[in-house]
Amino acid sequence: MTGTPPPYLPGHGLLAGRTAVVTAAAGAGIGGATARRLLEEGARVVISDAHARRLKESEEALAAEFGAGRVASLPCDVTDETRVAALLDLAEEHHGRLDIVVNNAGLGGTADLVDMTDEQWDKVLDVTLNGTFRCTRAALRRMKAAGAGGVVVNNASVVGWRAQRGQAHYAAAKAGVMALTRCAALEAAAYGVRVNAVSPSLAMHPHLVKVTTPELLAELTSREAFGRYAEPWEVANVIVFLASGYSSYLTGEVLSVSSQHP
């Protein structure tokens, strides 16, 4: 029925034996949903976030459900190359390998260009685009050296394709993530690593409610063909697909996770 989310799908062991890192994975957003779905598909997971307390709570909850040996965490600010390196090092040290990196960290905001400051622009670009670059670069260096392939999945957005007022900095960053994904994929194919991205339209989570007006949320929801926003786990399902062997011939692709119409 339109407006009603579908049933939650059980895992099928698609990622058994794999090790995955997910950035911005604390809480109830796309990152948290992705960490859960990766675990449900059999992966070992290292989660990170800039919010240390929420990250620890998320790690403890996932460990209680899936086993402490399958979950580790480390606070990470993706604007700091040293912290990014430490995060991926932890995955290799804790689980012995690095197979999947999901670059979910991003920062938004709303401001018309005439009012936007350099600081606002730089902060969004540094987290959303530069952070994805730092994590992708660090992942590819390790995966190339290991010689065992791997997968990188980036989180873009439909605003990288479609204009939305007040989102020039965020849209520019997400369009950059799409271009970065395509270029990185061409380079990484030579050593068996795939790089793809998802491009969600509207996935509801508590943080979005805090930074978006009810009027804008209602307007964005009205554009969706299903008459509802996506559940974060619906985006996570597509990330799992891109991380799994079911997408073995996909690289450099940006998959729209959207029912949005113009």
Backbone hydrogen bonds, N-H to C=O, Kabsch-Sander energy under -0.5 kcal/mol:
donor,donor_aa,acceptor,acceptor_aa,energy
3,G,226,F,-1.1
4,T,1,M,-1.9
13,G,40,E,-0.6
15,L,41,E,-2.6
16,A,13,G,-1.2
17,G,42,G,-1.2
18,R,15,L,-2.2
20,A,44,R,-2.8
21,V,100,I,-2.3
22,V,46,V,-2.3
23,T,102,V,-2.1
25,A,48,S,-3.0
33,A,29,G,-2.3
34,T,30,I,-2.4
35,A,31,G,-2.3
36,R,32,G,-1.9
37,R,33,A,-2.4
38,L,34,T,-2.7
39,L,35,A,-2.0
40,E,36,R,-2.5
41,E,37,R,-1.4
42,G,39,L,-1.8
43,A,38,L,-2.5
44,R,18,R,-3.0
45,V,70,R,-3.0
46,V,20,A,-2.7
47,I,45,V,-0.5
47,I,72,A,-2.5
48,S,22,V,-1.9
52,A,50,A,-0.9
55,L,51,H,-2.2
56,K,52,A,-2.4
57,E,53,R,-2.2
58,S,54,R,-2.2
59,E,55,L,-2.7
60,E,56,K,-2.5
61,A,57,E,-2.1
62,L,58,S,-2.4
63,A,59,E,-2.9
64,A,60,E,-2.1
65,E,61,A,-1.2
66,F,62,L,-3.2
67,G,63,A,-2.2
70,R,67,G,-1.7
71,V,68,A,-1.0
72,A,45,V,-1.9
74,L,47,I,-1.8
76,C,49,D,-1.7
78,V,76,C,-0.7
80,D,77,D,-2.2
81,E,79,T,-0.6
84,V,80,D,-2.0
85,A,81,E,-2.3
86,A,82,T,-2.0
87,L,83,R,-2.0
88,L,84,V,-2.0
89,D,85,A,-2.3
90,L,86,A,-2.0
91,A,87,L,-1.5
92,E,88,L,-1.7
93,E,89,D,-2.7
94,H,90,L,-3.4
95,H,91,A,-2.2
96,G,92,E,-1.3
97,R,91,A,-0.7
99,D,19,T,-2.1
100,I,19,T,-2.1
101,V,151,V,-2.1
102,V,21,V,-3.2
103,N,101,V,-0.6
103,N,153,V,-2.5
104,N,102,V,-1.2
111,A,166,G,-2.0
115,D,112,D,-1.5
116,M,112,D,-1.3
121,W,117,T,-2.3
122,D,118,D,-3.1
123,K,119,E,-2.3
124,V,120,Q,-1.9
125,L,121,W,-2.3
126,D,122,D,-2.6
127,V,123,K,-1.9
128,T,124,V,-2.5
129,L,125,L,-1.4
130,N,125,L,-2.7
131,G,126,D,-0.9
133,F,129,L,-2.3
134,R,130,N,-2.8
135,C,131,G,-2.4
136,T,132,T,-2.5
137,R,133,F,-2.9
138,A,134,R,-2.4
139,A,135,C,-2.4
140,L,136,T,-2.9
141,R,137,R,-2.1
142,R,138,A,-1.7
143,M,139,A,-2.8
144,K,140,L,-2.7
145,A,141,R,-1.8
146,A,142,R,-2.2
147,G,143,M,-1.7
148,A,143,M,-0.6
150,G,192,G,-1.0
151,V,99,D,-2.5
152,V,194,R,-2.5
153,V,101,V,-2.8
154,N,196,N,-2.5
155,N,103,N,-2.0
156,A,154,N,-0.7
156,A,198,V,-3.3
158,V,200,P,-2.2
160,G,157,S,-1.9
161,W,158,V,-1.9
162,R,158,V,-2.8
167,Q,164,Q,-1.7
171,A,167,Q,-3.5
172,A,168,A,-2.3
173,A,169,H,-2.0
174,K,170,Y,-2.6
175,A,171,A,-2.6
176,G,172,A,-1.9
177,V,173,A,-1.9
178,M,174,K,-1.9
179,A,175,A,-2.1
180,L,176,G,-2.9
181,T,177,V,-2.4
182,R,178,M,-1.9
183,C,179,A,-2.4
184,A,180,L,-2.9
185,A,181,T,-1.9
186,L,182,R,-1.4
187,E,183,C,-1.5
188,A,184,A,-2.9
189,A,185,A,-1.6
190,A,187,E,-1.0
191,Y,188,A,-1.6
192,G,189,A,-1.7
193,V,188,A,-2.1
194,R,150,G,-2.2
196,N,152,V,-2.4
197,A,253,E,-2.3
198,V,154,N,-2.4
199,S,255,L,-2.8
201,S,257,V,-1.5
204,M,202,L,-0.5
204,M,230,A,-2.0
208,L,205,H,-0.6
209,V,205,H,-1.5
210,K,206,P,-1.4
211,V,207,H,-1.3
212,T,208,L,-0.9
217,L,213,T,-2.3
218,A,214,P,-2.3
219,E,215,E,-2.1
220,L,216,L,-2.9
221,T,217,L,-2.5
222,S,218,A,-1.9
223,R,219,E,-0.7
223,R,220,L,-0.9
224,E,221,T,-1.5
225,A,259,S,-3.1
227,G,224,E,-1.7
230,A,202,L,-3.4
234,E,231,E,-1.8
235,V,231,E,-1.1
236,A,232,P,-2.2
237,N,233,W,-1.9
238,V,234,E,-0.9
238,V,235,V,-0.5
239,I,235,V,-1.8
240,V,236,A,-2.6
241,F,237,N,-2.0
242,L,238,V,-2.3
243,A,239,I,-1.8
244,S,240,V,-1.2
244,S,241,F,-0.6
247,S,244,S,-1.4
248,S,245,G,-1.4
250,L,247,S,-2.2
251,T,249,Y,-0.6
252,G,195,V,-3.3
255,L,197,A,-2.8
255,L,253,E,-0.5
256,S,254,V,-0.6
257,V,199,S,-1.7
258,S,256,S,-0.8
261,H,223,R,-2.3
